[in-house]
């Protein structure tokens, strides 16, 4: 498991009975988590006085009970600064377990010894984009949600890379990659975080288990002749880290050589010392 254990502004304090107790800067949040199925005692007094709590509804969705939390605030991870905002469906705009990938991205780019171009697909609020830009890469950030791209620009400014060579694209990722192939555009690294489920611009249904092979194979066509790395993230329960690794090796290793490594992503739980699994990731490198 790759554990993001270098945080100072974020802490997973405890998790139990389908919820997790977190510190985001000075704010204490309680959010649902389907992995925390254990029935351990909630001895930490912060369980009883969070800044905000997200409660699920029996009819679907849910809502925040915000006692004293601001609409947004900032947290830092090393050189990076992010804007946190409690939003619908329990999210904050940041997945802290991805910090282990940010470290990997920055190290690979800085040690490459040459200019690196990065394509970040399903880029969300731009954490990986900001990390790559901070390390000196040029980045193309693509997400279909205009609001998420705007949030990504806010994070770039907060991290001091507003003037970095970042292209911010609001578009369907598959359609964008198809156009880049026709234009002959190539990238040295690709990061992708495809959703478990969604709909395309023409109403096409996207299910990650059904579509990931074709999508990854499509993306392989925009890699340069000297690629640096590819990262594939998955938060789909039925798609294991080993499965993603097999896909990466079948497509990238077969064509370019190199190798892949796949692991669960995790966060250390302060009160118990255990690690909470938070999805899977595969890193392929030349």
C-alpha positions as CSV (number, residue, x, y, z in Angstrom):
1,X,0.0,0.0,0.0
2,X,1.2,3.5,-0.9
3,X,0.5,5.6,2.3
4,X,0.4,9.4,2.1
5,X,2.2,9.9,5.5
6,X,3.9,13.3,5.0
7,X,0.9,15.5,5.7
8,X,0.9,18.2,8.3
9,X,-2.3,20.1,7.5
10,X,-4.4,17.0,7.1
11,X,-4.9,14.1,9.5
12,X,-7.1,11.0,9.6
13,X,-7.7,10.9,13.3
14,X,-10.0,7.9,13.5
15,X,-12.5,5.9,11.5
16,X,-15.2,3.5,12.6
17,X,-18.8,2.4,11.8
18,X,-18.8,3.8,8.3
19,X,-17.4,7.2,9.1
20,X,-14.0,8.9,9.3
21,X,-12.9,11.7,11.6
22,X,-10.5,14.1,9.9
23,X,-8.6,17.3,10.5
24,X,-8.3,19.6,7.5
25,X,-6.1,22.5,8.8
26,X,-7.9,23.7,11.9
27,X,-11.3,22.2,10.8
28,X,-12.6,18.9,12.1
29,X,-14.8,17.0,9.6
30,X,-16.8,13.8,9.9
31,X,-17.6,12.1,6.5
32,X,-18.9,8.7,5.4
33,X,-16.5,6.1,4.3
34,X,-17.7,2.7,3.0
35,X,-14.3,1.0,3.9
36,X,-14.5,1.8,7.6
37,X,-16.8,-1.1,8.4
38,X,-15.2,-2.0,11.7
39,X,-17.0,-1.4,15.0
40,X,-14.2,0.0,17.0
41,X,-14.9,2.4,19.9
42,X,-15.0,6.1,19.2
43,X,-13.0,7.3,22.2
44,X,-11.7,10.5,20.7
45,X,-13.7,13.5,22.1
46,X,-13.6,15.2,18.7
47,X,-16.2,12.8,17.4
48,X,-18.7,14.7,19.6
49,X,-17.7,18.3,18.4
50,X,-16.8,18.4,14.7
51,X,-16.7,21.6,12.7
52,X,-18.9,19.9,10.2
53,X,-20.5,16.5,9.5
54,X,-21.8,15.0,6.3
55,X,-24.9,12.8,6.9
56,X,-26.3,10.5,4.3
57,X,-30.0,10.5,3.5
58,X,-32.0,7.3,3.4
59,X,-33.4,8.4,0.1
60,X,-30.0,9.1,-1.5
61,X,-27.5,11.9,-1.3
62,X,-27.0,13.7,2.0
63,X,-26.2,17.1,3.5
64,X,-23.6,18.9,5.6
65,X,-24.3,19.9,9.2
66,X,-21.9,22.9,9.5
67,X,-21.5,24.1,13.0
68,X,-18.6,26.5,12.5
69,X,-16.8,25.6,9.3
70,X,-16.0,28.4,6.7
71,X,-17.1,28.2,3.1
72,X,-13.5,27.6,2.1
73,X,-10.0,27.6,3.6
74,X,-6.5,26.6,2.5
75,X,-4.2,23.7,3.5
76,X,-0.6,23.0,2.5
77,X,1.2,19.9,1.4
78,X,4.9,20.7,1.2
79,X,5.3,23.3,-1.6
80,X,1.6,23.0,-2.6
81,X,-1.4,24.9,-1.4
82,X,-5.0,23.9,-2.0
83,X,-8.4,25.5,-1.5
84,X,-10.7,23.2,0.5
85,X,-14.5,23.6,0.2
86,X,-17.1,21.3,1.7
87,X,-19.3,20.4,-1.3
88,X,-22.1,18.1,-2.3
89,X,-21.7,14.3,-2.0
90,X,-19.4,14.6,1.0
91,X,-16.4,15.9,-1.0
92,X,-13.9,18.7,-0.1
93,X,-12.2,19.1,-3.5
94,X,-9.1,17.1,-2.5
95,X,-8.2,13.5,-2.1
96,X,-5.4,13.5,0.5
97,X,-4.3,9.9,-0.2
98,X,-3.2,11.1,-3.6
99,X,-0.3,12.9,-2.0
100,X,1.9,9.8,-2.5
101,X,1.3,10.2,-6.2
102,X,2.0,13.9,-6.1
103,X,5.4,13.1,-4.6
104,X,6.1,10.5,-7.3
105,X,5.1,13.0,-10.1
106,X,7.3,15.7,-8.8
107,X,10.3,13.5,-8.3
108,X,10.0,11.9,-11.8
109,X,9.7,15.3,-13.5
110,X,12.6,16.9,-11.6
111,X,14.9,14.0,-12.2
112,X,14.1,13.6,-15.9
113,X,16.8,16.1,-17.0
114,X,14.6,17.4,-19.9
115,X,11.4,19.3,-20.5
116,X,8.4,17.2,-19.7
117,X,4.8,17.6,-21.0
118,X,2.0,16.1,-18.9
119,X,-1.6,15.4,-19.9
120,X,-3.9,15.2,-16.8
121,X,-7.3,13.7,-17.7
122,X,-10.3,13.9,-15.4
123,X,-8.2,16.5,-13.7
124,X,-10.8,17.5,-11.1
125,X,-9.6,20.4,-9.0
126,X,-6.0,20.2,-10.3
127,X,-3.9,18.8,-7.5
128,X,-1.8,16.6,-9.8
129,X,-1.7,19.4,-12.3
130,X,-0.3,21.8,-9.7
131,X,2.2,19.2,-8.5
132,X,3.5,18.6,-12.1
133,X,3.6,22.4,-12.9
134,X,5.5,23.1,-9.6
135,X,8.1,20.5,-10.6
136,X,8.6,22.3,-13.9
137,X,6.5,20.5,-16.4
138,X,4.1,21.9,-19.0
139,X,0.6,20.6,-18.3
140,X,-2.7,20.1,-20.2
141,X,-5.5,19.8,-17.7
142,X,-8.8,18.3,-19.0
143,X,-12.1,18.0,-17.1
144,X,-15.7,18.1,-18.3
145,X,-16.9,20.2,-15.4
146,X,-16.3,23.9,-15.8
147,X,-16.5,24.5,-12.1
148,X,-13.7,22.0,-11.3
149,X,-11.4,23.6,-13.9
150,X,-12.0,27.0,-12.3
151,X,-11.2,25.5,-8.9
152,X,-8.0,24.1,-10.4
153,X,-7.0,27.5,-11.5
154,X,-7.5,28.8,-7.9
155,X,-5.2,26.0,-6.7
156,X,-2.6,26.9,-9.3
157,X,-2.7,30.5,-8.1
158,X,-2.5,29.5,-4.4
159,X,0.5,27.3,-5.1
160,X,2.3,30.0,-7.1
161,X,2.1,28.4,-10.5
162,X,-0.6,30.7,-12.0
163,X,1.8,31.8,-14.8
164,X,3.1,28.2,-15.4
165,X,2.5,26.7,-18.9
166,X,-0.8,25.1,-18.0
167,X,-3.6,24.6,-20.6
168,X,-7.0,24.5,-18.9
169,X,-9.5,22.5,-21.0
170,X,-13.2,22.0,-20.3
171,X,-14.1,19.0,-22.5
172,X,-15.0,15.3,-22.6
173,X,-11.7,13.5,-22.0
174,X,-12.1,10.8,-24.7
175,X,-13.2,13.3,-27.3
176,X,-10.3,15.6,-26.4
177,X,-7.7,12.7,-26.7
178,X,-9.2,11.7,-30.1
179,X,-8.7,15.3,-31.4
180,X,-5.1,15.4,-30.0
181,X,-4.3,12.2,-31.9
182,X,-5.6,13.7,-35.1
183,X,-3.5,16.9,-34.4
184,X,-0.4,14.8,-33.8
185,X,0.0,16.1,-30.3
186,X,2.2,14.0,-27.9
187,X,2.8,14.0,-24.2
188,X,5.7,12.6,-22.1
189,X,3.4,11.6,-19.1
190,X,-0.3,10.9,-18.6
191,X,-2.3,11.0,-15.4
192,X,-5.8,9.8,-15.4
193,X,-8.5,9.5,-12.7
194,X,-11.5,8.2,-14.6
195,X,-14.9,8.1,-12.8
196,X,-16.6,4.8,-12.0
197,X,-19.8,5.9,-13.8
198,X,-20.8,8.8,-16.0
199,X,-22.3,9.9,-19.3
200,X,-20.6,11.3,-22.4
201,X,-21.5,14.4,-24.3
202,X,-24.0,12.4,-26.4
203,X,-25.5,10.6,-23.5
204,X,-23.2,7.6,-23.8
205,X,-23.0,5.6,-20.6
206,X,-19.5,5.3,-19.1
207,X,-18.8,2.4,-16.8
208,X,-15.1,2.1,-15.8
209,X,-15.0,-1.7,-15.8
210,X,-16.4,-1.8,-19.4
211,X,-14.6,1.2,-20.9
212,X,-11.2,1.4,-19.2
213,X,-9.3,-0.9,-21.7
214,X,-10.4,1.1,-24.7
215,X,-9.8,4.4,-23.0
216,X,-6.2,3.5,-21.8
217,X,-5.4,2.1,-25.3
218,X,-6.7,5.4,-26.8
219,X,-4.5,7.4,-24.5
220,X,-1.4,5.4,-25.4
221,X,-1.6,7.0,-28.8
222,X,-0.8,10.4,-27.4
223,X,2.4,9.3,-25.6
224,X,5.7,10.5,-26.9
225,X,8.4,8.2,-28.2
226,X,10.2,8.7,-25.0
227,X,7.5,8.5,-22.3
228,X,8.3,9.2,-18.7
229,X,5.3,7.7,-16.8
230,X,1.6,7.0,-16.7
231,X,-0.6,7.0,-13.6
232,X,-4.0,5.4,-13.6
233,X,-6.2,5.9,-10.5
234,X,-9.3,4.0,-9.6
235,X,-11.9,4.4,-6.9
236,X,-14.1,1.6,-8.4
237,X,-14.6,-1.2,-5.9
238,X,-14.7,-3.9,-8.5
239,X,-11.5,-2.8,-10.2
240,X,-8.4,-4.0,-8.3
241,X,-4.9,-2.6,-8.3
242,X,-3.7,-5.8,-9.9
243,X,-6.2,-5.5,-12.7
244,X,-5.1,-1.9,-13.5
245,X,-1.5,-3.1,-13.5
246,X,-2.2,-5.9,-16.0
247,X,-3.9,-3.3,-18.3
248,X,-0.9,-1.0,-18.1
249,X,1.6,-3.8,-18.8
250,X,-0.5,-5.1,-21.7
251,X,-0.7,-1.7,-23.3
252,X,2.4,0.3,-22.3
253,X,5.0,-2.2,-21.3
254,X,4.3,-4.2,-24.5
255,X,4.8,-1.1,-26.6
256,X,7.5,0.8,-24.8
257,X,9.1,-1.6,-22.3
258,X,9.6,-0.5,-18.8
259,X,7.3,-1.8,-16.0
260,X,4.3,-1.0,-13.8
261,X,3.6,-1.2,-10.1
262,X,0.1,-1.2,-8.6
263,X,-0.9,-0.7,-5.0
264,X,-3.8,0.4,-2.9
265,X,-3.6,4.0,-1.7
266,X,-4.0,4.6,2.0
267,X,-4.0,7.0,4.9
268,X,-2.6,6.2,8.3
269,X,-5.1,6.4,11.2
270,X,-3.6,8.4,14.1
271,X,-5.6,6.8,16.9
272,X,-5.2,3.2,15.9
273,X,-2.0,3.1,13.7
274,X,-3.9,1.2,11.0
275,X,-4.1,2.3,7.4
276,X,-7.4,3.1,5.7
277,X,-7.6,1.9,2.1
278,X,-8.7,4.7,-0.2
279,X,-8.7,3.3,-3.8
280,X,-6.0,1.9,-6.1
281,X,-3.3,3.3,-8.3
282,X,-1.0,2.1,-11.0
283,X,2.3,3.7,-12.0
284,X,3.9,2.7,-15.3
285,X,7.3,4.0,-16.1
286,X,9.8,3.5,-18.9
